[in-house]
């Protein structure tokens, strides 16, 4: 791209096409809305096809450009189909947001190894396949061939450990280093593809609520209110983040304003990891 001359234009996504996994949840939906608001066309995918359809329909009703499809991120054939749909529907792919994830919780002594493997399959193999197929499409000899940005959703729980989250901690730590590996390889091969990870903290989201519910079920916290208050006490800004805070980070990493940013982790946590 070269040196940024027009900063307003650098933050716009007009003419770009994004694929967002896990679009059926409120965080995924907000990421889709933010990308469309900045000018991108979006393919919203989720194993929950009704959720993905609802997000896409709402975006189109508001004047955006979106499509949807059912998509199991652990299935490589479905990844091939998803990329093909993005290219055939919108003419290419410039932005890959690997947002889909699961967060089952168990004490280590009670951890079922099949559950552990399922978390790694969705949270690590899923983004790995997303990176692979984004690379194949975006690189100079790919079906899109114009480079792009890959954004992998990790977590502050991929930077530090937490009770009852061995599977999730392991998966999100893996996503962090996966992103760095992809970034280095793509840069050294001159693909014009960047890759970064985002690390949300305590966010008012579907997954955030499930996190607190499971802590209560395990007896770690006496109630949802106590669990939420306990974690918020560790946030210097004193409040939970909103899905829009994460979506804004996605827009930045998707845009040409971040053209020299690759292999980095963007921590969006109200200071949680700073203390």
C-alpha positions in Angstrom: 0.0 0.0 0.0 2.8 2.4 0.8 2.8 5.4 3.2 -0.6 6.5 4.5 -1.5 9.8 3.0 -5.3 10.0 3.7 -6.0 8.8 7.3 -9.8 9.0 6.9 -9.6 6.8 3.8 -7.2 4.4 5.5 -9.8 3.4 8.1 -12.4 2.7 5.5 -13.2 -0.7 4.1 -15.0 0.1 0.9 -14.4 -2.5 -1.8 -13.2 -5.1 0.8 -14.9 -8.5 1.5 -14.9 -10.1 4.9 -15.7 -13.6 6.1 -16.7 -13.7 9.8 -17.1 -17.0 11.7 -19.2 -17.4 14.8 -21.4 -14.6 13.4 -24.5 -15.8 15.2 -23.4 -14.7 18.7 -23.7 -11.1 19.8 -19.9 -10.5 19.5 -19.8 -12.0 16.0 -22.9 -10.0 15.0 -21.4 -6.8 16.2 -18.1 -7.5 14.3 -20.2 -8.0 11.1 -22.1 -4.8 11.7 -18.9 -2.8 12.3 -17.3 -4.2 9.1 -20.3 -3.4 7.0 -20.6 0.1 8.6 -17.0 0.8 7.5 -17.9 -0.2 3.9 -17.1 -4.0 3.6 -19.3 -6.7 2.3 -19.6 -9.6 4.8 -20.2 -13.3 4.6 -21.5 -14.3 8.1 -21.0 -17.9 9.0 -21.9 -20.0 12.0 -22.7 -23.6 12.8 -25.9 -22.0 14.1 -27.3 -21.2 10.6 -30.4 -19.4 12.0 -28.2 -17.0 13.9 -26.0 -16.3 10.8 -29.1 -15.8 8.7 -30.6 -13.3 11.2 -27.4 -11.3 11.3 -27.1 -11.2 7.5 -30.8 -10.3 7.0 -30.5 -7.4 9.5 -27.5 -6.0 7.7 -29.1 -6.2 4.3 -32.3 -4.6 5.6 -30.2 -1.7 6.9 -28.6 -1.2 3.4 -25.5 -3.3 3.8 -24.1 -6.1 1.7 -24.1 -9.4 3.4 -24.7 -13.1 2.8 -24.7 -16.1 5.2 -24.1 -19.8 5.3 -24.0 -22.7 7.8 -20.3 -23.4 8.6 -18.6 -25.9 10.9 -15.1 -24.5 11.3 -13.7 -27.9 12.1 -14.7 -29.2 8.7 -12.1 -28.4 6.0 -14.5 -29.0 3.1 -16.9 -26.4 4.6 -14.0 -24.0 4.7 -13.4 -24.5 1.0 -17.1 -23.8 0.4 -17.1 -20.7 2.6 -14.2 -19.1 0.8 -15.8 -20.1 -2.6 -19.1 -18.4 -1.6 -17.3 -15.2 -0.5 -15.5 -15.1 -3.8 -18.5 -16.0 -6.0 -20.9 -13.7 -4.2 -18.7 -10.6 -3.6 -15.8 -11.0 -6.0 -12.9 -11.9 -3.6 -11.9 -12.0 0.0 -9.8 -9.5 1.9 -10.6 -10.0 5.6 -10.8 -13.2 7.5 -12.1 -13.0 11.1 -11.7 -16.3 12.9 -14.2 -15.5 15.7 -15.9 -18.9 16.4 -15.1 -20.5 19.7 -16.4 -22.5 22.7 -15.6 -22.2 26.4 -16.6 -25.3 28.4 -15.2 -25.2 32.0 -14.0 -28.0 34.3 -11.6 -28.5 37.0 -8.5 -30.2 35.7 -9.1 -33.3 37.9 -12.5 -33.7 36.3 -11.5 -32.8 32.7 -12.7 -35.2 30.0 -10.0 -35.6 27.4 -12.6 -35.7 24.6 -13.9 -32.3 25.8 -10.4 -31.0 25.7 -9.9 -32.3 22.2 -13.2 -30.7 21.1 -12.1 -27.3 22.4 -8.8 -27.5 20.6 -10.6 -28.7 17.4 -13.0 -25.7 17.4 -10.7 -23.0 18.9 -7.4 -24.0 17.3 -8.0 -26.2 14.3 -10.8 -24.0 13.2 -8.7 -20.8 13.0 -5.8 -22.8 11.6 -8.0 -23.9 8.7 -9.3 -20.4 8.4 -5.8 -19.0 8.1 -4.9 -21.8 5.6 -7.8 -21.1 3.3 -7.5 -17.3 3.6 -3.8 -17.6 2.6 -4.6 -19.8 -0.4 -7.3 -17.3 -1.6 -5.5 -14.0 -0.8 -1.9 -14.7 -2.0 -0.9 -13.4 -5.4 -1.7 -16.7 -7.2 -5.0 -17.2 -5.3 -8.6 -16.9 -6.4 -8.8 -13.4 -4.9 -5.1 -12.6 -5.2 -5.0 -9.1 -3.6 -3.6 -9.8 -0.1 -5.5 -9.1 3.0 -5.8 -9.3 6.8 -6.4 -12.3 9.0 -7.7 -11.6 12.4 -7.8 -14.4 15.0 -9.9 -14.0 18.2 -7.8 -15.1 21.2 -8.4 -13.8 24.7 -6.7 -12.4 27.8 -7.1 -16.0 28.9 -4.6 -16.9 26.2 -2.1 -14.7 28.0 -2.6 -15.9 31.6 -4.2 -18.9 33.4 -7.5 -19.1 35.1 -9.2 -21.7 37.3 -11.2 -24.4 35.5 -10.1 -23.2 32.1 -7.2 -25.5 31.2 -8.7 -26.4 27.8 -9.7 -22.8 26.9 -6.4 -21.3 28.2 -4.4 -23.8 26.1 -6.5 -23.1 23.0 -6.3 -19.3 23.2 -2.6 -19.4 23.9 -2.2 -21.5 20.8 -4.2 -19.0 18.8 -1.8 -16.3 19.8 1.3 -18.2 18.6 -0.6 -19.5 15.5 -1.1 -15.9 14.5 2.5 -15.0 14.9 3.6 -18.0 12.8 1.1 -17.1 10.1 2.2 -13.5 10.2 5.9 -14.4 9.8 5.3 -16.9 7.0 3.0 -14.6 5.0 5.4 -11.6 5.3 8.5 -13.6 4.4 6.7 -15.1 1.4 5.7 -11.6 0.2 2.0 -12.5 0.1 0.8 -9.1 1.2 -1.2 -10.8 4.0 -1.1 -9.7 7.6 -2.2 -11.7 10.6 -2.9 -10.5 14.1 -4.7 -11.7 17.2 -7.2 -9.9 19.4 -7.4 -10.6 23.1 -10.7 -9.5 24.7 -11.0 -9.2 28.5 -14.3 -9.2 30.4 -16.8 -8.5 27.7 -20.6 -8.2 28.0 -21.2 -11.0 25.5 -22.9 -14.4 25.2 -19.6 -16.2 25.9 -19.0 -13.9 28.8 -22.3 -14.8 30.4 -21.6 -18.5 29.9 -18.3 -18.1 31.5 -19.9 -16.7 34.7 -22.7 -19.3 34.6 -20.2 -22.1 34.6 -18.2 -20.6 37.5 -21.4 -20.6 39.5 -22.2 -24.2 38.5 -18.7 -25.3 39.5 -19.1 -23.6 42.9 -16.2 -21.2 42.3 -18.6 -18.2 42.7 -21.8 -18.2 44.8 -23.8 -16.3 42.1 -23.7 -14.6 38.7 -23.5 -11.2 40.4 -20.7 -12.3 42.7 -18.7 -13.7 39.8 -19.2 -10.6 37.6 -18.2 -8.3 40.5 -15.2 -10.4 41.3 -13.8 -10.1 37.8 -14.7 -6.5 37.4 -12.8 -5.7 40.5 -9.7 -6.7 38.6 -10.5 -4.3 35.7 -8.8 -0.9 36.3 -11.4 0.8 34.2 -14.1 -0.7 36.4 -16.6 -1.9 33.8 -17.0 -4.7 31.3 -16.2 -4.1 27.7 -18.9 -4.1 25.0 -18.9 -6.1 21.8 -18.4 -2.8 20.0 -15.0 -2.3 21.7 -13.8 -5.6 20.1 -15.5 -4.8 16.8 -13.7 -1.5 16.6 -10.4 -3.4 17.0 -11.4 -5.7 14.2 -12.1 -2.7 11.9 -8.7 -1.3 12.6 -6.8 -4.5 11.9 -8.9 -5.1 8.8 -8.1 -1.6 7.4 -5.1 -0.1 5.7 -4.5 2.0 8.7 -2.8 -1.1 10.2 -0.8 -1.9 7.1 2.5 -2.3 9.1 0.9 -4.3 11.9 1.4 -8.0 11.7 2.2 -10.7 14.3 0.8 -8.5 17.1 -1.7 -9.1 19.8 -4.3 -6.4 20.4 -5.4 -6.6 24.0 -8.8 -4.9 24.6 -9.5 -5.5 28.3 -9.9 -2.2 30.2 -6.5 -2.7 31.8 -7.2 -6.2 33.1 -3.9 -7.7 31.9 -1.9 -4.6 32.8 -2.2 -5.2 36.5 
